[in-house]
Amino acid sequence: MTPPEGAATVSQGAAVDETADYFAKRKLKKGSAGWLLLAGLGVSYVISGDFSGWNLGLAQGGWGGLAVAFVLMGLMYGCMVFGLAEMSSALPTAGAGYGFARRALGKLGGFATGMAILIEYSLAPAAISVFIGSYVDSLGLFPGLNPIVVYAVCFALFIGVHLIGAGEALKLMFAITAVALVALVVFVVGMVPYFDVSNLFDMVPDGSAGSNEFFPFGISGIVAALPFGIWFFLAVEGVPLAAEEADDPRRDLPKGIIVAMTILIITGLAVLLLVSGGAGSAAMAESGSPLPDALNAVGQTGLATFVNYVGLAGLVASFFSIVFAYSRQLFALSRAGYLPRWLSKTNNRQTPTWALIVPGCIGFLLASILQDGNILIDIAVFGAAISYALMNLSHIVLRIKEPDLPRTYRTPGGVVTTGIAFVLSVVAIIATFFVDTPAAICVACVFVAFLAYFWFYSRHHLVANAPEEEFAELAAAEDELR
């Protein structure tokens, strides 16, 4: 007779083995995505960052400061993506970053990484919903409409689509992302004739240390712009979260995430140059919809209207895909017992119902209360930067501890590459405290509270035969045999 769900069959210290019935109720749909859909997923996670949010960094560092932030954070992400490609080829599970850190850094390191990722992915949709509200308002579609209604529609509609099934959601995300890329191409074509280098440097230096025409707010402005440099790439690291739904994860995940990162560097550089170079950095520093506003500023009102409408696809794509990401991270953590197990239950379409709904409710509440995309970006970036430091460290540790771990892809440059990403991610963590100290402190307190929950409760209720735990136990057994 099969024991009831939740019954322990084999005790392993603080962890227990669960029954087949437990995992049958926590199963994702295999074979929903090949490498092309995964690359599309990676682009869709991030593409909203090209349409809105990044330009707020102009007010922090001017164009020069933001350009340096773009280069530094692009380097960080590029190096990290190579490390993630390797780890995802070796450890393809829905836990992704948490799973990698669990294998390399132990249970506490895995949980800390997973929670940092959850903070990032729960807050990013809230920020994006605020930007969607700004685009809807700029279009004049529903005059006088309370933006909270827009936030509610975003969360309800796109969570609902995800509940239907992963394959359907990923294909829809791919189509929306393709539309958003068309809007970017149209924007580039429309703005190139108006590009003027002098527009990049039209902000008046404030006299702070190191300030000049290129860096109008000096060295401190560069530091303050770093979180907005991250916004150009935030969440591309989520591609490995689709591991258990990929056709051939060991080969598809590395290819998908590297292709996605390549596309994002190109699109990010295009908007960074052309928005400011066409309409001026000073004018775009506070815009809620910088691409159509830039086109309007140069007299291209018809293209501005087109990009405004179609540009909503970019914001929708990122919102839609990050909902996918947070649900898979929460699913993996709760399936392994790090968070309440009921959060990992899947429906008859094999999608994690509560892992989709609960963070969505939290994101909606935060968007409705704050209604400030800038603050929400700062909070999301803080969680992201912590997870990046831990994931890069995980790659370094795995290379040293388990050099013979089977890998279908190996990071160019090895630990030197992820070492660069680790240092830059630590710099990014420090920068968040300079940009918005109260928000960073509040999120740090929430993060510490989650760690306390793990230490005093969840580490005593883990599921030993969850995939990420089995990977770690196998490694420990191999170490004992050596």
N, C-alpha and C positions, 0 to 999 in steps of 0.2 A: 504494500500500500504506500502511495506517495505521501510523504509528510506534508502538512499544510505549509502555505507560503510563509516564509520568515522563520521556519524551523531550522535549527542548526543540526547538521548531520555529522560534521567532524569539527571538533574544537581545535583551534590553532592559536593558543594564547588569547590575544585580544580580538582575533578575527574568527569568523565561522565560515564554513562552506554552506552554500545555499543549494536548494533543490533545482531540478530542471524546470519545474513549474515557475519558480521565481524568475528565471531568465526568459522563459517563454512569454511572460508578461512584460518583458523589457527588451524587446527585439526590434532592431531597425531593419529597413528594407534593403537588402544587399543588391548591388548591381544597378543602382539608380543613376550613376554618373561615370562617364569616361573622363579622360584628361581634358578634353575641350570644355565640357561643362564645368569641370573643376577650375580651369583657368577663368572661365566666365564668372564663376562664383567668387574667385579672388578679386577680380576687377569690380564686381558689383558690391562687395563689401566696402570698397573704398571710394568709388567714383563720385559719391556725394561730396567728398572733400574737394573735388575740382569745381563744384558748382556753388558751394557756399561754406563759410567758416574759416577757410585758410586766410582770406583777405583781412580778417581781424588782426592777424599778425603784423600787418602793415602799420597799424596804430601802435604796436609795441616796439617794433624795430626798424620801421621804414623798409623800403624795398631791399636795401643792402643787407640789413639784419635778417629779414625773412629769407633772402636768397641764401645766406650762409646757413641758416637753420634748415632750409630745404636740402642743401648739399650734405650737411652733417647727418641729418635724420635719414636722408636717402641712403647714405653710406651705411648707417646703422641697420636699416631694414634690409638692404641688399645683402650685407654680410649675414644677418640673422636668417634670412630666407634660405640661404645655402645650407646653414646648419639645420633648419627645420626640414628641408628637403631630405637630408640624410637621415635624421631621426624618424621622420614619417615613413621612410622606406624600410626602416628596421623595426619600428614599433607602431604598426598601423591600427590604432584603436580610436574610438570616438572621443576618448579623453584627450588626445593630442597633447597640447602643452602640459597639462596636468599629468598625463601618462608618462611623458618623457622625463619630467622632473621626479615623478614617483620612482622611476627606475634608477635615476642618477642620484637623487638627493634624499630619498627615503620618504616616509609617509608625511611627515610635517612639511618637507619641501614640496611634495606633490600637492598637498592641500593648499598651501600658501600660493602656489602658482595658479591653481585652479580658481581660487577665490579672487585673485587679482584679475584674472581673465574675465570672471563673471562681473566684477565691478565695471570693467571696461565695456563689456558687451551689453550690460543692462542699461548703462548710461548713454552709450552712443545713439541708440534709437530715440531716446528722449531728446537729445540735441538735434538730431535730424528732423524729428517731428516739428520742432520749433522753426527750423529753416524751411520746411515744407509750408508751414503757416505763413512765413514771410513771402514765399513765392506766390502762394494763393492770394494773399493780400495785394501784392504788386500787380497781379493780373486783374484785380477787381472782379473776381468771379462771384463772390458772395459778399457784397458790401455790408459792413456792420456785423459780420459773422464773428462770434466769439472764437478766438483761436483754439480754445480748449476743445471745441467741437471738432476741429480739424485733427487735433491730437488723438481724440477718441476714435474717429473714423479710421485713422492710420493704424492704430493698434488693433482695433477690432477686425478690420478687413484683412490685414495681412497675416495676423495670427490665424484667422479663420482659414485662409488659403493653405497655410502650412499644416493645419490639422487634417486636410484632405489627403496629403501624401507627399513624401520627399521628392519622388520623381517628377510629379506635376509641378511642385514648387520650384525645383531647380531649373526646369525647362522654361517656366514663366520668368524666372530671374534672368536667365540667359537672354530671352527676347527683350525684356525691359532694358537690360544693360546695352544691348545692341542699339536700341533706339537712343539711349543716352550718348553713346559714342557718336552717333550721327549728329546730335546736337553740338557736340564738341567740335566736330569737323566743320560744321557750318559756322560756328563761332570763329574758329581759326581763320577760315577763308574770308570771313567778313571783316576781321580786325587787322589782318596783316598789312593792308594798305595804309593804315593809320598809325602804325607803330612808330614811335619816336623815343629814342633813348633818353632824351631830356625829361620825358614824362615820368620815368622811373624814379628820378631824383628830385621831385618837386616839393619835398617836405623840408621845412626849415629846421636846421640843427638846433637842439635845445640847450646846448652849452654843457651837457654832462660829459664825464670823462670819456675821451675818445670820439666825441661826436664830430661829424663832418657831413659833407653832402651825401656821401655814400652810406654812412651810418648816422642818421640824424639824431638817434637817441643813444649813441655810444655803445660801449661794451655791454652795459646792462640791457640795452635794447635787443642785442643778439640773444642773450640768455632768455629774455622774456618772450622772444619769438619762437623758441624751440618747440613748445607744445603745438604751435600752429604749423611748424614744419612736420611734426608727427601726423597732423590731421590729413596731410596729403596721402598718407600710407596706412593710416590706422585701420587695423583689423585684417590686413592681407594675411597675417599669420594664422587666420582661422581656416584656411583651406584644409589642413589635415584633420579638422573636426569631422569631415565627411568620410573618413577612412572606412567606416563600417558600411557605408552606402556606395562605395566606389566599385567599379568593375574589377580593376587590378590595382589595389592601393599601393603596392610596393613600387610600381612603375608610374602609375598615373599621378600620384600626389606630388612627387618631385617635379615632374614636367609641368603640371598645372600651376603650382605656386611660382615657379621661376618665370613662366610665360606671363602670368598675371603681373608680377613685379616689373617686368620689362615694359609692359604697356602703361603701367601707372607712372613710371618715371617720365615717359614721353608726354603723357597727358598733363601731368603736374607741371612740367617745365613749360608747356605751351600756355597754360592759363596764367602762370606766374609772370611770364614775359608779356603776354598780350593784353591782359586786363589792365595792368599798371602802365604798360608802355603805350597803350592806346588812349585810356581815359585819365591817367594820372594816378599816382599812388595815394595822394592826399584825398582825392575824391572817392576812391574805392575802399578806403580804410574802414569805413563804418557801414558799408553796403550790406543789406541782407540778401541781395540777389545780384552779385557782382557781374556775372556774364551779361545778362540783359541790360543792366545799368550801364555797363561799358559800351555796349552797342548803341544804346540811346544817346550816350554822351557824344558819340562821333556822328550822329545823325542817321544811323542804320536802324530806324524804328521798326521796319518790317521784319528784319532779321531778329531784332530784339524780341518781338512778340513771338516769333517762331521758337527761338531758343528758350524763352520763358516758359512756354507751354511744354515743349519737348524736354526742356531741362528738368522739369518735375520728375521725369523718368529716372534721372540720375539719383535724385534724392530718394525716390521710391525704391530703386534697385538696392541701394545701400541699406535702407531701413528694412526691406524685405529679407535681405540676405543675413544681416546681423541678428535678426530674430532667429533664423536658422542656427546661427553660431551659438548664441547664448543657450538655446534649448539643448544642443548637443553637449555643451560643456556641463550644464546642470544635470542632464541625463546621466552622463558618465560618473560624475561625483556622487550623485545620489544612488545610482545602481551599486556602487562600491561601498556605500554606507557612510561616506564622509558627510553627507547631508541627508535629511529625512528620506527614507526609501520610497515613499509614495510618490515623490516627485519624478521618479524614473519610469513610472508605468506608461506603457504605450497603448494606443487605441487599436481598433481592428484594421486601421490603415498603416500600422506600425510607425506611428509618429508619437513622440512623447508629449502627451496632453498637458500635464501640469507643468512640465519644464518649459512649455511655450507660454502658458497663461500667467504663472506667478511673476516672473521677471517683467512681463509685459505690463502687468498692473502696477508694479513698482515704477517702471519707466514712465508710464502715463501720469502717475501721481507727481513725480518729480518735475516732469515737463509742465504740468498744470500749475504747480506751486511756484516754480522758479521763473518759467517763461523767458529764460535767458540762455541762448545757445552758447555764449561765451563761457559762462560758469560751468555748464554741463560738459563742454569740451575739456575744460581744465580737470574736472573730476574724472572723466573717462581716460584722459591721458595719464593721470597719476596711476590708476590701476594698470593701464597698459604698460607703462614704463617699469613698474615692479615686475610684471610677468616677463617682460623682455630680458631683464637682468637675470632672472631665474632660469629662463629657457636657454639663454646663451651659456650660462654656467653649466646647465645640464649637458649640453653638447660637449663642453670641455671635459667634464667629469667622465662622461661615457667613453670618450676617446681614450682617456687615460686608464680607466678601470676596466673597460671591455673593448680592447682594440680588435678582438676577433669576432665581435658581434656581427652577424651577417647583415650587410648593407648593400642594396642594389644601386645606391648612389652615394658618392663620397664628396664632402665639401671641399672645393678648391681652397688650398691654403690651410686646411685643417683647423686646429685650435687657434691659429693666428687670426684667421678670419672671424671666428666667433668671439675671440678675445677683443678685437676692435669693437664689435657690436656690443659686448658686455660693458666696456668702458663708456661708450657713448650712451648706453641705456642708463647707467648710473648718473651721468651728467644730466640726462633728461629728468630723472627723479628729482635731483636737486633743483633743477630749473622750475619745476611745478610749484615749489615752495616760494620762489621769488615772484611768480606770476600771480598767484592767488593763495596767499598763506592760509587764511581761514578755511577755504575749501579743502586744501591739501591736508590740513590738520584734522578736519572732520572725517575725511575719507580714511586717513591713517588710523583714526580711532575705531572706525567701523571694521577696518582690516584686522586690527588687534583683537577686537571683540570676536571675530570669526575664528582667529587662532586660538583664543581661550575656549571657544566652543569645541574645537577639535581636541584640545589638550585634556579637557575635563570630561568630555562626553564621547564624541564620535570615534575617537581612536580605539575605544573599547567596543565598538559595534560595527567593525568593518566586515566586508564580505570577501573572504579569502579567495574564492574562485571567480571573482570579477576579472575581466580580461587584464586590466592594468595591474591588479594585485598578482595575478598568475605570472605575468611577465617578470615582476620583481621577485617573486618567490623562486622562479626558475633560475634567475641570476644568482640568488643567494645559495641555492642548492649546488649550482656549478662551482661557486667559490669554495664551498665546503669540500668538494671532491678534488680540488687542486692541491 
